[in-house]
């Protein structure tokens, strides 16, 4: 008999039971649906052991790396501590060390921690205000850069959280930060593979982290970054990206503007359309999509139809809560 | 795919799923098949779900079933899962189109003709339940 631990409680799993059946028998509130490994509703995370291989069948490599698995396919081989998807989050207090504007509506926020903050570039965290108001933001830097997290915060019209960050937060203030989440990040494998990064607005944040990480880890295949907005004033980090493209022969940066005023050095058009028109075939490419949810959903399908394997298409389209 | 011709004796007792190449074969087939379906104006509206990952997981379950692999779908599961599509007008012509893509996918993967026929027969067996008849 195997012992399962969730938070402070322990449960037993009989030899002929799946982990999901054991938890259901023990009346643990866990979401599930097909019980066949198809719907992924019962995906949980192992905190202490590597889950059985069979329980990770069909999951993305980045989820496997973080020990996610499907409870319905898992016959535990040893005692396991697991985390359910809806389990309450652990928050760490950080201190604001930088708040500057990146362009007319985007704030650069850097938060420092006492201890190392473990994450993969491209993941996101929840930021929480003292009154409990919480929003998700992508991390824009890489773990190599000391104990800090960098965020790009766009001011949303009547967005309570972004207005608070823009107008009230100062250097020295503290803010609660959740554990990192999401499976949209770079893994150092198949380094000759082409990488396509497509983002709108502050969708650049996770893509910049993923890009830096891939270059640091010596990715040798071509890397294309398409960053788009309507007007040039809403893009940012343009010079830094151009500099990076000069330093790395395999990195190509294409800033796109969908509005009518297009200065020299920028491509006219919607970022997704420009990207698809520029690359003829995406077979064996890895694709990262961030930003406008409609753009992300449409591009998932179109990059797949251009040959990218579904397991190689990454996106974290958490929805913007405007009010 | 597996080396089915050379070792008839040993393979006779194996399931179609094993002879066709198991999960790796399913994964290869699903991607090819789903691209064909999304490009087919006759049927893509039935597959046009905004969450592509979930759609692909469903196609994987379909192929596992068509290959006689591990699944415990009942006829009733099939009816429930496709009822909303029948309301959208799903009929025999659409089922035929899916069968066409199933066959073409397996041909493209060089699956031997006799195994394709077996897989097609299993999928055909779900027609009534899928169409709610």
Interface residues (C-beta under 8 A of the other chain):
Chain A: X34 X36 X38 X39 X40 X57 X58 X297 X300 X301 X304 X305 X309 X310 X313
Chain B: X23 X31 X34 X35 X38 X39 X50 X52 X53 X54 X56 X57 X58 X60 X61 X71 X72
